[in-house]
Amino acid sequence: MLKGIDISHHQRNINLSAIQTDFVIIKATEGNGYTDECCDMFYQKAKSLGKKLGVYHFARPDLGNSAIAEADWFVSQIQGYIKESMLILDWEPSGGHVSNVGWAKTWLDRVYQKTGVKPVIYMSASPMRSYDWSNVANADYGLWVANYGSNNGNANEGVFNSYPLKYWNFYALWQYTSVGRLSGYNGNLDLNYFSGDSSAWDKYAGGTPSNNSTPTTPTVQTKSVEELANEVIAGQWGNGQDRKNRLTAAGYNYDEVQARVNSKLGVNKSSVEYYIVQKGDNLTKIANKYGTTVNQLVSWNGIKNPNLIYTGQKIRVR
């Protein structure tokens, strides 16, 4: 899992050299004709620092613009970034236009057609659950979801899991606060998690060139469940939720693979298992390690405050 920020000219004074982050997502364009004045400055600096990169377009169907026109404007302004940065549609238009799934799909298709890179779509949890995004999810466009809960600057997995995904199997990115703070910058920041590793980010950024006007079907993976189980046991697919995300993103059935792993390791999933809390642990970290959720740990152990556990505490994890 990678940690990162998204920025625009509103953070023009940020010193990216002073910020500890894995990736930087930058506003590039808005509507049809606007380019963020700080985009290339931020982009080149983040690139020089070896950060993973992303650029986004703020959609304005509320201005009467066509999706094709806005997509073409975005592509015209990011020519130097294609195939090295994640491409993103920021979907938060006003005036009820957020329900216009067709507009968003047309924009995504057009950018994919012109760049060979499948964009990711950003939206908050409410429109993600309220409208039918099946054609977007089925076309293999990734999801970046904003879900803050109390928006206190901290990631609360329990809040996120209480508002589950509907059309996507997993989120590519989760923006968990708009008031985050990082050492090196005296102001609020949008903070995010990417649910994969550096290699996974590069795949989102690199794309697959295509001359088709519509997205192609994702490549079907061919490894057997047995092969995957052996790779999981060897540590090649990570742990907990990260493992589930990576296997699902690669087109595999996580439940089948995990069941075979459990069988090979002689794990009885119905048995109760306990864990002794170590220094530096938190419930999110423990839940990821054991493939469960913070809510489940809280329920099993009668924990009143999910943010308060202590070293040496014995908690049920299965």
KAVEN-V253540 format. One record per pair of residues at least 6 apart in sequence whose C-alpha atoms are under 8 Angstrom apart, sorted by the first residue. I is the first residue (numbers start at 0). J is the second residue. D is the distance in whole Angstrom. If there is no record, write none. Layout:
BEGIN
I&J&D, I&J&D
END
This chain:
BEGIN
0&192&7, 0&193&6, 0&194&5, 0&195&5, 0&196&5, 0&241&7, 1&21&6, 1&22&7, 1&192&6, 1&193&5, 1&194&7, 1&195&7, 1&196&6, 1&197&8, 2&20&6, 2&21&5, 2&22&7, 2&190&8, 2&191&6, 2&192&5, 2&193&6, 3&20&5, 3&21&5, 3&22&5, 3&23&6, 3&24&8, 3&190&6, 3&191&5, 3&192&6, 3&193&8, 4&20&7, 4&22&7, 4&23&5, 4&24&6, 4&188&7, 4&189&6, 4&190&5, 4&191&6, 5&23&6, 5&24&4, 5&25&6, 5&26&8, 5&188&8, 5&189&6, 5&190&7, 5&191&8, 6&23&7, 6&24&6, 6&25&5, 6&26&6, 6&188&8, 6&189&8, 7&25&6, 7&26&5, 7&35&7, 7&37&7, 7&38&7, 8&26&8, 8&35&7, 8&36&7, 8&37&5, 8&38&8, 11&37&7, 13&184&6, 14&183&7, 14&184&7, 15&41&8, 15&44&7, 15&45&7, 16&48&7, 17&182&7, 17&183&5, 17&184&8, 18&181&7, 18&182&6, 18&183&5, 18&184&7, 19&181&8, 19&182&8, 20&50&8, 21&50&6, 21&51&6, 22&50&5, 22&51&4, 22&52&6, 22&53&8, 23&45&7, 23&50&7, 23&51&6, 23&52&5, 23&53&6, 24&52&6, 24&53&4, 24&54&5, 24&55&7, 25&38&6, 25&41&7, 25&42&7, 25&52&8, 25&53&6, 25&54&5, 25&55&6, 26&35&6, 26&38&6, 26&54&6, 26&55&5, 26&56&6, 26&57&8, 27&34&6, 27&35&5, 27&38&6, 27&54&6, 27&55&6, 27&56&6, 27&73&7, 27&76&7, 27&77&7, 28&34&4, 28&35&6, 28&55&7, 28&56&5, 28&57&6, 28&72&8, 28&73&6, 28&76&8, 29&35&8, 29&56&5, 29&57&5, 29&58&6, 29&59&7, 29&69&8, 29&73&8, 30&56&8, 30&57&7, 30&58&6, 30&59&5, 30&60&8, 30&62&8, 30&64&7, 30&69&6, 31&64&7, 31&68&7, 31&69&5, 31&72&6, 32&72&7, 34&76&7, 42&52&7, 45&51&8, 45&52&7, 46&52&7, 51&84&7, 51&197&8, 51&200&7, 52&83&7, 52&84&5, 52&85&6, 53&84&5, 53&85&4, 53&86&6, 53&87&7, 53&204&8, 54&84&7, 54&85&6, 54&86&5, 54&87&6, 55&86&6, 55&87&4, 55&88&6, 55&89&6, 56&73&6, 56&87&6, 56&88&5, 56&89&6, 57&88&6, 57&89&5, 57&90&7, 57&91&8, 58&69&7, 58&88&7, 58&89&6, 58&90&6, 58&91&7, 58&92&6, 59&92&6, 60&66&7, 60&92&7, 60&96&7, 60&102&8, 61&92&6, 61&93&6, 61&94&7, 61&96&6, 65&102&8, 66&102&6, 66&103&7, 66&105&6, 66&106&5, 67&105&7, 67&106&6, 67&109&6, 69&106&7, 70&106&5, 70&107&8, 70&109&6, 70&110&6, 71&109&8, 71&110&7, 74&110&7, 74&113&8, 74&114&8, 81&114&7, 81&116&8, 81&204&8, 81&205&8, 82&116&7, 82&204&5, 82&205&4, 82&206&7, 83&201&7, 83&204&5, 83&205&6, 84&201&8, 84&203&8, 84&204&5, 84&205&7, 85&118&7, 85&119&8, 85&200&8, 85&203&6, 85&204&4, 85&205&8, 86&116&7, 86&117&7, 86&118&5, 86&119&6, 86&204&7, 87&118&5, 87&119&5, 87&120&6, 87&121&7, 88&103&8, 88&107&7, 88&118&7, 88&119&6, 88&120&5, 88&121&6, 89&120&6, 89&121&5, 89&122&7, 90&97&7, 90&103&8, 90&120&7, 90&121&6, 90&122&5, 91&97&6, 91&122&6, 91&123&8, 97&126&7, 98&126&7, 98&130&6, 100&130&8, 100&131&7, 100&132&7, 104&134&8, 104&135&6, 107&117&7, 107&118&6, 107&140&8, 108&117&8, 108&212&7, 108&213&6, 108&214&7, 109&212&7, 109&213&8, 110&116&7, 110&117&7, 110&118&7, 111&117&5, 111&118&7, 111&209&8, 111&213&8, 111&214&7, 112&209&7, 112&210&6, 112&211&6, 112&212&5, 112&213&7, 112&214&8, 114&208&7, 115&206&6, 115&207&5, 115&208&4, 115&209&5, 115&210&8, 116&203&8, 116&204&7, 116&205&6, 116&206&4, 116&207&6, 116&208&7, 117&139&8, 117&140&6, 117&203&7, 117&206&6, 117&207&8, 117&214&8, 118&140&6, 118&141&7, 118&203&8, 119&140&5, 119&141&5, 119&142&6, 119&143&7, 120&140&7, 120&141&6, 120&142&5, 120&143&6, 121&142&6, 121&143&4, 121&144&6, 121&145&7, 122&142&8, 122&143&7, 122&144&5, 122&145&6, 123&144&5, 123&145&4, 123&146&6, 124&144&6, 124&145&6, 124&146&6, 124&162&7, 127&144&8, 127&164&8, 127&165&8, 128&164&7, 128&165&6, 131&166&8, 132&166&6, 133&166&6, 133&167&8, 136&166&6, 136&167&6, 138&214&6, 138&215&8, 138&216&7, 139&216&8, 139&217&7, 141&170&7, 141&171&6, 142&167&7, 142&169&8, 142&170&5, 142&171&5, 142&172&7, 143&170&6, 143&171&6, 143&172&4, 143&173&6, 143&174&7, 144&170&7, 144&172&6, 144&173&5, 144&174&6, 145&173&6, 145&174&5, 145&175&6, 145&176&8, 146&158&8, 146&159&6, 146&173&7, 146&174&6, 146&175&5, 146&176&7, 147&154&8, 147&155&8, 147&158&8, 147&159&8, 147&174&7, 147&175&5, 147&176&5, 147&177&8, 148&155&7, 148&158&6, 148&159&7, 148&175&8, 150&175&7, 150&176&5, 150&177&7, 150&178&7, 151&176&7, 151&178&7, 151&179&8, 152&175&8, 152&176&5, 152&177&7, 152&178&5, 152&179&4, 152&180&7, 153&175&7, 153&176&7, 153&179&7, 154&175&5, 154&176&7, 155&175&8, 156&283&7, 156&292&8, 156&293&7, 157&292&7, 157&293&6, 157&294&5, 160&292&8, 160&294&8, 164&170&8, 168&247&7, 169&244&6, 169&247&8, 169&248&8, 170&194&7, 171&193&6, 171&194&5, 171&195&8, 172&191&7, 172&192&6, 172&193&4, 172&194&6, 173&191&5, 173&192&5, 173&193&7, 173&194&8, 174&189&7, 174&190&6, 174&191&4, 174&192&7, 175&189&8, 175&190&6, 175&191&6, 175&192&8, 176&188&8, 176&189&6, 176&190&6, 176&191&8, 177&187&7, 177&188&6, 177&189&4, 177&190&7, 178&187&5, 178&188&5, 178&189&6, 178&190&8, 179&187&5, 179&188&5, 179&189&6, 179&190&6, 180&186&7, 180&187&6, 180&188&6, 181&188&8, 194&241&6, 194&244&7, 195&241&7, 195&244&7, 195&245&7, 219&250&7, 220&249&7, 220&250&6, 220&251&7, 224&255&7, 224&256&5, 224&259&7, 225&256&8, 225&259&7, 227&256&7, 228&256&6, 228&257&7, 228&259&6, 228&260&5, 229&260&7, 230&236&7, 231&237&7, 231&260&7, 232&260&7, 236&242&5, 236&245&7, 236&246&7, 238&287&7, 238&288&6, 238&289&7, 238&290&7, 239&286&7, 239&287&4, 239&288&5, 239&289&5, 239&290&4, 239&291&7, 240&287&5, 240&288&8, 240&290&6, 240&291&8, 241&287&7, 243&253&6, 246&252&7, 246&253&6, 247&253&6, 261&267&7, 261&268&8, 268&317&7, 269&317&8, 270&317&7, 271&315&7, 271&316&8, 271&317&5, 272&315&6, 272&316&6, 272&317&5, 273&313&6, 273&314&5, 273&315&4, 273&316&5, 273&317&7, 274&313&6, 274&314&5, 274&315&6, 274&316&6, 275&310&8, 275&311&5, 275&312&6, 275&313&5, 275&314&6, 276&308&8, 276&309&7, 276&310&5, 276&311&5, 276&312&5, 276&313&6, 276&314&7, 277&309&8, 277&310&5, 277&311&6, 278&309&8, 278&310&5, 280&310&8, 281&306&7, 281&308&7, 282&293&6, 282&296&7, 282&305&7, 282&306&7, 282&308&8, 283&292&7, 283&293&6, 285&316&8, 286&292&5, 286&293&6, 286&296&7, 286&316&7, 289&316&7, 289&317&8, 291&316&8, 291&317&8, 293&305&8, 296&302&8, 296&314&8, 296&315&7, 296&316&6, 297&303&7, 297&305&7, 299&315&6, 299&316&8, 300&314&6, 300&315&6
END
